[in-house]
Amino acid sequence: MAEPRLAMRQPTPLELPDLLAEIRARRGEFEKLTYVPLDMVEKLQAIGVYRAFVPRSLGGDELSPMQFLALIEQIATADASTGWVASFGVSSTYLAALPPETFAAIYGANPDTVFAGSIFPPQLAQKTAGGFKVSGRWPYCSGCMGASLIGAGIKTEDASSGGGLPRMAVMPRKRVAIKHTWDTAGLTATGSHDIVVEDVEVPEAWTFVRGSPSNRTEPVFRYPSMALAAQVLAVVGLGSAREALDWIKSEASDKPSITGAPAVGARPYIQAELGKAEARLRAARALFYDTVEEGWDTVVAGDEIPRELRVRLRLAATNAASESAAVAQSAFYMGGTSAITRGHVLVRCMLDTASVAQHAFLGLGTWTSAGAGMLGAPTPAGYP
């Protein structure tokens, strides 16, 4: 048996820019498909997206959260949907709640394994001698078109078994039917279709309670998995908002008005709005990465992350998503009449960032959860 790869090849400086250029050139194609095609998923695998948090002993790269988030942010500057699909490289951190043998079987066979899952609404599963018989339909399974493993949320008659958190059953892609239901204005190419399962026997060892403690000991598996799950999505908004502002700076400022008015970039009110938007995005990004680094430093030091910091890790993600949406909307207004054209980059960025901020992990209710957590009041299951 071959020895596991202990050090994975990192992309050379030219590889990622070339890939980003290809993503930008093809994102219209992805939108028509409504998903990121397999050949692009394979290229994301090649640059290490899906092995980012996999232990080195299983052939992974063991990146820090900051390194992974920065990578997803860069991909999102080329296309938010592709960044969203790439963000599920985080999956190994919550699949680590599987029994160690199951986790090793998955990533030992292929450290670049692509996982997608849909957990809500959890469907009632029949308990069997060895596990569960799973049937049902689940929406919003982002990235399912490129996955080799798919998870689905289940529940049993004993609702207390997960402490209020749902259980996820992990199955081979071939046992799951995908119904092409995804038709949206934002994050159009995430392929967040419905999945359907009919009477699939899933061994208990291939199920886990979402949000439960990890069975791995490497530092990243001691970082709060639910916070990281929110952060990898929020950073997609940061990347897309950055694309919007960069477009204003590099394109709009050079184009004369068709009415004979000064170029967009020469107008004082645009200059003011751009300055405010730039400051707003950088402030949200700084808070985001500073808080992530604080959490990571605590983990690396071997300390338990206190509840107060766990709340701030979630709050920083909510803020990043919210501010990104506001900045992209401001850029759309700065773009003027031409920005309303179907497919315009500023329309895309505005809708994509708004869609990021609508996610259940980042939406309006998470502000309330953060405030409740800061005051020591009850918070929803899984928060922070």
C-alpha positions in Angstrom: 0.0 0.0 0.0 1.4 3.4 -1.0 2.4 5.8 1.8 0.0 8.7 2.3 1.1 12.0 0.9 2.3 14.1 3.8 2.8 17.4 1.9 0.5 18.5 -0.9 1.6 20.7 -3.8 0.6 24.3 -3.4 -0.5 26.3 -6.4 2.3 28.3 -8.0 1.8 32.1 -8.2 0.6 31.8 -11.8 -2.0 29.0 -11.3 -4.6 30.8 -9.3 -4.6 34.0 -11.4 -5.0 31.8 -14.5 -7.9 29.9 -12.9 -9.6 33.1 -11.8 -9.4 34.5 -15.4 -11.0 31.3 -16.7 -13.8 31.5 -14.1 -14.5 35.1 -15.1 -14.6 34.1 -18.7 -17.0 31.2 -18.1 -19.3 32.5 -15.4 -22.0 33.2 -18.0 -21.8 29.6 -19.0 -22.1 28.5 -15.4 -25.2 30.7 -14.9 -26.9 29.1 -17.9 -26.2 25.6 -16.5 -27.2 26.8 -13.0 -24.2 24.9 -11.6 -20.4 24.9 -11.6 -19.5 22.0 -14.0 -17.4 19.1 -13.1 -14.3 20.2 -15.0 -14.2 23.4 -13.0 -14.8 21.4 -9.7 -11.8 19.3 -10.7 -9.7 22.4 -11.2 -10.7 23.6 -7.7 -9.6 20.2 -6.4 -6.3 20.6 -8.2 -5.5 23.9 -6.4 -6.3 22.3 -3.0 -9.7 23.7 -2.2 -11.2 20.5 -1.0 -8.2 19.1 0.9 -7.5 22.4 2.7 -8.5 21.2 6.1 -7.8 17.5 5.6 -5.1 16.3 8.0 -1.6 15.8 6.5 -1.7 12.2 7.6 -4.5 11.6 5.1 -2.9 13.6 2.3 -4.4 17.0 3.1 -2.9 20.5 3.6 -4.0 21.5 7.1 -4.5 25.2 6.2 -5.4 27.7 8.8 -8.9 29.3 8.6 -7.4 32.6 7.5 -5.6 30.9 4.6 -8.7 29.1 3.4 -10.9 32.1 3.8 -8.5 34.3 1.8 -8.5 31.7 -1.0 -12.3 31.6 -1.2 -12.5 35.4 -1.1 -10.2 35.5 -4.1 -12.2 32.9 -6.0 -15.4 35.0 -5.2 -13.9 38.1 -6.8 -14.1 36.1 -10.1 -17.5 34.6 -9.5 -19.5 34.4 -6.3 -21.2 31.2 -7.2 -17.9 29.4 -7.8 -16.6 30.8 -4.5 -19.7 29.5 -2.8 -19.2 26.0 -4.3 -15.5 26.2 -3.4 -16.4 27.2 0.2 -17.6 23.6 0.8 -13.9 22.7 1.1 -14.8 23.3 4.7 -16.7 20.1 4.9 -14.0 18.0 6.5 -14.2 20.1 9.6 -17.8 19.0 10.3 -17.5 15.5 8.8 -14.9 15.1 11.6 -17.8 14.5 13.9 -18.1 11.1 12.1 -16.4 8.1 13.7 -12.7 8.3 13.1 -12.7 5.2 11.0 -15.4 6.6 8.7 -13.5 9.9 8.4 -10.3 8.1 7.5 -12.1 5.9 5.0 -13.4 9.0 3.2 -10.2 11.1 3.1 -7.7 8.4 3.1 -9.2 7.2 -0.1 -9.2 10.7 -1.6 -8.2 13.8 0.3 -9.9 15.9 -2.5 -13.3 14.4 -1.8 -16.1 16.8 -2.6 -19.0 16.7 -0.2 -22.4 18.5 -0.4 -25.3 18.4 1.9 -28.7 19.6 2.8 -29.9 19.3 6.3 -33.2 21.1 6.5 -35.9 20.1 6.9 -34.7 16.9 8.6 -36.7 14.0 7.4 -37.9 11.2 9.7 -35.7 8.1 9.2 -36.5 4.6 10.2 -34.0 3.1 12.8 -32.6 -0.2 11.6 -30.3 -2.8 13.2 -27.2 -1.2 11.7 -28.3 2.4 11.2 -31.1 4.2 9.4 -33.3 3.8 6.4 -33.4 7.2 4.8 -36.1 8.7 2.5 -37.2 12.2 1.7 -36.5 15.4 -0.3 -34.3 18.3 0.7 -33.8 21.7 -1.0 -30.7 23.9 -1.2 -28.1 21.2 -1.7 -25.4 23.7 -3.0 -22.6 22.1 -5.0 -24.3 18.7 -5.3 -23.6 18.5 -9.0 -19.9 18.1 -8.4 -20.0 16.1 -5.2 -19.1 12.4 -4.7 -20.7 12.3 -1.3 -24.0 13.8 -0.3 -25.5 14.3 3.2 -29.1 14.7 4.1 -30.7 15.8 7.4 -32.6 13.1 9.3 -34.4 12.8 12.6 -35.7 9.9 14.6 -38.7 9.3 16.8 -36.3 10.0 19.7 -36.0 13.7 19.1 -33.7 14.2 22.1 -30.9 12.1 20.7 -29.1 15.1 19.0 -29.7 17.6 21.8 -31.8 19.7 19.5 -29.4 19.5 16.6 -30.2 17.4 13.4 -28.4 14.3 12.3 -26.9 14.0 8.9 -26.7 10.8 6.9 -23.8 10.6 4.4 -24.3 8.7 1.2 -22.6 8.0 -2.1 -23.7 10.4 -4.8 -25.0 7.5 -6.9 -27.7 6.7 -4.3 -29.1 10.3 -4.5 -31.3 11.8 -7.2 -30.9 15.4 -8.0 -33.9 17.4 -9.1 -33.0 20.6 -11.0 -35.0 23.1 -9.2 -32.5 25.9 -8.7 -33.7 29.1 -10.6 -32.6 32.3 -8.9 -31.5 35.8 -9.5 -28.5 35.6 -7.1 -25.9 32.9 -6.7 -27.3 31.5 -9.8 -24.6 28.9 -10.5 -24.3 27.3 -7.1 -26.4 24.3 -8.3 -28.4 24.4 -5.0 -30.9 21.8 -6.4 -33.2 19.5 -4.5 -32.0 16.1 -3.6 -34.2 13.0 -3.3 -33.4 9.8 -1.5 -35.6 6.6 -1.5 -35.1 3.9 1.1 -31.3 4.1 1.3 -29.8 2.1 4.2 -27.1 4.3 5.9 -24.9 2.7 8.5 -24.9 4.6 11.8 -21.1 5.0 11.4 -21.9 7.2 8.3 -24.1 9.6 10.3 -23.3 12.4 12.7 -25.0 15.2 14.6 -24.4 18.5 12.9 -22.6 20.8 15.2 -21.4 18.1 17.6 -17.8 17.9 18.7 -15.1 16.7 16.4 -13.4 13.3 16.8 -10.1 14.7 15.4 -7.4 16.5 17.5 -5.7 18.7 14.9 -6.2 22.4 15.7 -8.7 23.2 13.0 -11.0 20.6 14.3 -11.1 22.4 17.6 -12.1 25.7 16.0 -15.9 26.1 16.2 -17.3 24.3 13.2 -20.6 26.3 13.0 -18.7 29.6 13.2 -16.4 28.4 10.4 -19.4 27.2 8.3 -20.8 30.8 8.5 -17.4 32.4 7.8 -16.7 30.5 4.6 -20.0 31.8 3.2 -19.6 35.4 4.5 -16.3 35.7 2.8 -17.9 35.1 -0.6 -19.8 38.3 0.0 -16.5 40.1 0.7 -15.0 38.9 -2.5 -18.0 39.8 -4.6 -18.2 43.3 -3.1 -14.5 43.8 -3.8 -15.1 43.0 -7.4 -17.9 45.6 -7.6 -15.7 48.4 -6.1 -12.7 47.4 -8.3 -15.0 47.6 -11.4 -16.0 51.1 -10.4 -12.4 52.2 -9.9 -11.0 50.6 -13.1 -13.9 51.0 -15.5 -16.5 53.6 -14.6 -14.0 56.4 -13.9 -12.7 56.3 -17.4 -15.9 56.4 -19.3 -17.5 59.7 -20.4 -21.1 60.3 -19.9 -23.4 60.0 -23.0 -25.1 63.3 -21.8 -21.9 65.2 -21.9 -21.6 65.3 -18.1 -18.2 64.6 -16.4 -17.0 61.0 -16.4 -18.5 59.0 -13.5 -15.2 59.1 -11.6 -14.9 62.9 -11.9 -18.2 63.5 -10.1 -17.8 64.6 -6.5 -20.8 62.6 -5.2 -19.4 59.4 -6.8 -16.0 60.1 -5.3 -17.6 60.5 -1.9 -19.7 57.3 -2.2 -16.7 55.3 -3.4 -14.6 56.5 -0.5 -17.3 55.6 2.0 -17.9 52.2 0.4 -14.2 51.4 0.3 -13.9 52.3 4.0 -17.0 50.3 4.9 -15.8 47.1 3.1 -12.3 47.3 4.5 -13.6 47.9 8.0 -15.9 44.8 7.8 -13.1 42.7 6.3 -10.6 43.8 9.0 -13.1 43.0 11.8 -13.8 39.6 10.1 -10.2 38.5 9.7 -9.0 39.9 13.1 -11.8 38.0 14.9 -11.0 34.8 13.0 -7.3 35.2 13.8 -8.1 35.8 17.5 -10.1 32.6 17.6 -7.4 30.6 15.8 -4.7 31.9 18.1 -6.8 30.7 21.0 -7.1 27.3 19.5 -3.4 27.0 18.6 -2.5 28.0 22.2 -4.5 25.0 23.4 -7.1 27.0 25.1 -10.9 26.6 24.9 -12.6 29.4 23.0 -14.9 31.2 25.4 -18.5 31.7 24.6 -18.0 35.5 24.3 -15.5 34.9 21.5 -17.7 32.3 19.9 -20.5 34.8 19.6 -18.1 37.4 18.1 -16.9 34.8 15.5 -20.5 34.5 14.4 -21.2 38.2 14.6 -18.1 39.1 12.5 -19.5 36.8 9.8 -23.0 38.3 9.9 -21.5 41.8 9.7 -19.2 40.9 6.8 -22.2 39.5 4.8 -24.4 42.5 5.6 -21.8 45.1 4.8 -20.8 43.4 1.6 -24.4 43.5 0.4 -24.6 47.2 1.3 -21.3 48.0 -0.5 -22.3 46.1 -3.7 -25.7 47.9 -3.7 -23.8 51.3 -3.4 -21.6 50.3 -6.3 -24.6 49.4 -8.4 -26.0 52.9 -7.8 -22.6 54.5 -8.6 -22.7 52.5 -11.9 -25.5 54.7 -13.2 -27.9 53.7 -16.0 -25.6 51.3 -17.7 -25.5 49.1 -14.6 -29.1 48.1 -15.0 -28.2 46.0 -18.1 -29.0 42.3 -17.7 -25.8 40.5 -16.8 -23.9 43.6 -15.9 -21.1 42.9 -13.4 -22.7 45.3 -10.9 -26.1 43.7 -11.1 -24.5 40.3 -10.6 -22.5 41.5 -7.6 -25.5 43.2 -6.0 -27.7 40.1 -6.3 -25.0 37.7 -5.3 -24.0 39.6 -2.1 -27.6 40.1 -1.2 -28.1 36.4 -1.6 -25.1 35.6 0.7 -26.6 37.9 3.4 -30.0 36.0 3.1 -28.5 32.7 4.2 -29.8 31.3 7.4 -26.3 31.4 9.0 -26.0 35.1 8.2 -29.5 36.6 7.9 -31.3 39.1 10.0 -32.1 36.7 12.8 -28.4 36.2 13.4 -28.1 39.8 14.7 -30.6 38.9 17.3 -28.8 35.7 18.2 -25.5 37.6 18.6 -27.1 40.2 20.8 -28.8 37.5 22.9 -25.5 35.7 23.2 -23.7 38.8 24.3 -26.3 39.3 27.0 -26.2 35.7 28.2 -29.7 35.1 27.0 -30.8 31.8 25.3 -29.7 31.4 21.7 -30.9 28.9 19.0 -29.5 25.4 18.9 -26.1 25.5 17.1 -25.5 29.2 17.9 -22.8 30.2 18.6 
